[in-house]
Amino acid sequence: MVISHTALFKILRLSVTSLGCARGGRMVFNTISFGVESGSAMIIRGKNGAGKSTLLRAIAGLIHPITGTISFDTTDMQPAGHETLCHYIGHKNALKSSLTVLENIDFWQQYYRSSDRNTSALSILHDWGLEKFSKVLSKELSAGQQKRLCLTKLSRFDRPVWLLDEPFNSLDDCARKTLLKLINKHLSLNGIVVIASHLQLPITNMQEFIIDKV
């Protein structure tokens, strides 16, 4: 299992306080509060439409909440924002369809402004069973292969907070095991993981938060 970082992350806590979000002019949820300590995971559960995806997008800084606050406590003197702290993996795989598998990884290298070359992109593709497809256009991959390619970002680029929206969808058993190992490794390095999922997952230091429909 390849993971690019080995040092402990410096984030101490993710705090969500009295959070309320709207979609299409209607409140999806309100007064949501919870905290996740470093080295811990939070699994978000709720019925379809309860706001699990909305909550993750708000933590990622992609939408603005109507009420409440989201904060990241770190040991760094300089405050850091969502863009430098979070990996957000949503339902869409966010791939460049006109680029090959390796070209997508190179694109992310520039996007994340990462100079890390210690971990071979090909070795990460091997972990995810994609090494044979390195020169294939991403649009020609199956749904499961596209999901795996998207998830290689977790292995390649350091972000202490992972926000994963139903990440096990479209994955076969082998890929699910790879993702579980990666999540548990991330937690061992004091990372934080927030997952929206209906599955029962064997993840260490995991709490559960249930969103009720408004």
C-alpha positions in Angstrom: 0.0 0.0 0.0 1.6 3.3 -1.2 0.8 6.5 0.6 2.9 9.6 -0.1 3.1 11.1 3.4 4.6 9.6 6.5 4.8 12.5 8.9 2.0 13.2 11.4 -0.5 15.8 10.4 -0.8 19.0 12.5 -4.5 19.4 12.5 -6.1 18.8 15.9 -9.9 19.1 15.4 -12.6 19.7 12.9 -15.6 21.5 14.5 -19.0 22.0 13.0 -21.2 24.3 15.1 -24.9 25.1 14.7 -24.6 24.6 11.0 -27.6 25.2 8.7 -27.6 24.8 4.9 -30.2 25.5 2.2 -30.7 24.0 -1.3 -33.1 25.6 -3.8 -34.3 28.1 -1.3 -35.3 25.3 1.2 -33.5 24.5 4.4 -31.9 21.1 4.1 -30.8 20.9 7.8 -30.1 23.3 10.7 -28.4 23.4 14.0 -26.0 20.5 13.2 -23.0 20.4 15.6 -20.2 17.8 16.0 -16.5 17.6 16.3 -13.9 15.2 14.9 -10.5 14.9 16.6 -7.3 14.1 14.8 -6.9 10.4 14.1 -10.7 9.9 14.1 -13.4 9.2 11.5 -17.0 10.4 11.4 -19.5 8.5 9.3 -22.5 10.5 8.3 -25.8 8.7 7.9 -29.3 9.7 7.0 -32.1 9.1 4.5 -31.8 10.2 0.9 -32.3 13.9 0.7 -31.4 14.5 4.4 -28.3 16.6 3.4 -25.3 14.3 3.7 -23.8 15.5 0.5 -24.7 19.1 1.3 -22.9 18.8 4.6 -19.7 17.5 3.1 -19.7 20.2 0.4 -20.1 22.8 3.1 -17.2 21.5 5.1 -15.1 21.4 1.8 -16.0 25.1 1.3 -17.9 24.5 -1.9 -21.2 26.0 -0.6 -21.8 28.7 2.0 -23.9 27.7 5.1 -26.9 29.9 6.1 -26.0 29.6 9.8 -23.2 28.3 11.9 -19.5 27.8 11.6 -16.9 25.3 10.4 -13.5 25.5 11.9 -10.2 23.7 11.7 -7.9 23.8 14.7 -4.2 23.2 13.8 -0.8 23.6 15.4 0.4 25.9 12.6 0.7 29.6 13.4 -0.7 30.6 10.0 -4.4 29.8 9.5 -5.2 27.4 6.7 -8.4 27.2 4.6 -10.5 24.5 3.1 -8.5 24.5 -0.1 -5.2 23.5 1.6 -6.7 21.2 4.2 -9.4 19.1 2.5 -9.7 16.4 -0.1 -13.3 16.2 -1.3 -14.4 13.2 -3.3 -18.0 13.6 -4.4 -20.4 11.5 -6.6 -18.7 12.9 -9.7 -15.2 11.8 -10.3 -13.8 15.1 -11.5 -11.7 13.6 -14.3 -10.5 15.3 -17.5 -12.1 13.1 -20.1 -9.7 14.1 -22.9 -6.6 13.2 -20.8 -5.1 9.8 -20.2 -4.9 8.3 -16.7 -1.3 9.5 -16.2 -2.1 13.0 -17.7 -4.9 13.3 -15.1 -2.5 12.7 -12.3 -0.1 15.2 -13.8 -2.9 17.7 -13.9 -3.7 17.1 -10.3 0.0 17.5 -9.5 -0.2 21.1 -10.8 -3.6 21.8 -9.3 -2.5 20.8 -5.8 0.8 22.6 -6.4 2.6 19.5 -5.2 6.3 18.9 -5.7 6.2 15.5 -4.2 7.9 13.0 -6.5 8.8 10.5 -3.8 5.9 8.3 -4.6 5.7 7.0 -8.2 2.5 7.6 -9.9 2.8 4.2 -11.6 3.2 2.5 -8.2 0.0 4.1 -7.0 -1.8 3.0 -10.2 -0.6 -0.5 -9.4 -2.2 -0.4 -6.0 -5.5 0.5 -7.6 -5.2 -2.0 -10.4 -4.8 0.7 -13.1 -1.2 0.3 -14.2 -2.3 -1.3 -17.5 -4.5 1.8 -18.3 -1.9 4.5 -17.7 -2.1 5.7 -21.4 -5.8 5.2 -21.8 -8.2 8.2 -22.0 -10.1 8.5 -18.7 -13.4 8.6 -20.7 -12.7 5.1 -21.9 -12.5 3.6 -18.4 -15.4 1.8 -16.8 -17.3 3.5 -13.9 -15.3 1.5 -11.3 -12.0 2.3 -13.0 -12.9 6.0 -13.1 -13.7 5.9 -9.4 -10.4 4.3 -8.6 -8.5 6.9 -10.6 -10.3 9.6 -8.7 -9.3 8.0 -5.4 -5.6 7.9 -6.3 -5.6 11.6 -5.2 -5.8 10.4 -1.6 -2.6 8.4 -2.1 -0.7 11.0 -4.0 -1.4 14.4 -2.4 -1.3 15.3 1.2 -4.5 16.8 2.8 -5.2 16.2 6.5 -9.1 16.2 6.1 -10.8 13.7 3.8 -14.4 14.3 2.9 -15.7 11.2 1.1 -19.3 11.0 -0.3 -20.3 7.3 -0.8 -16.7 6.5 -1.9 -17.3 2.7 -2.0 -19.9 3.0 -4.8 -18.8 1.4 -8.1 -15.8 -0.3 -6.4 -15.2 -4.0 -6.5 -14.1 -6.0 -3.3 -10.4 -5.5 -4.0 -10.7 -1.7 -4.5 -12.8 -1.5 -1.4 -10.1 -3.2 0.7 -7.5 -0.8 -0.8 -9.6 2.2 0.2 -10.2 0.9 3.7 -6.5 0.3 4.2 -5.8 3.8 2.9 -8.3 5.4 5.3 -7.0 3.5 8.3 -3.4 4.5 7.4 -4.5 8.1 7.1 -6.1 8.0 10.6 -2.8 6.5 12.0 -1.1 9.7 10.8 -3.5 11.9 12.8 -5.6 12.6 9.7 -9.4 13.2 9.9 -12.0 11.4 7.7 -15.6 12.3 7.3 -17.6 9.8 5.2 -21.2 9.7 4.0 -22.1 6.1 3.6 -24.9 3.5 4.3 -22.3 0.7 4.8 -21.0 -0.8 8.0 -17.3 -0.1 7.7 -14.4 -1.6 9.7 -12.7 1.8 10.4 -10.7 2.5 13.5 -11.8 5.3 15.9 -15.0 5.9 14.1 -18.0 7.9 15.4 -21.5 8.1 13.8 -23.7 11.2 13.2 -27.2 10.9 11.9 -28.9 13.7 9.9 -32.6 13.9 10.3 -34.7 15.5 7.5 -36.0 19.0 8.4 
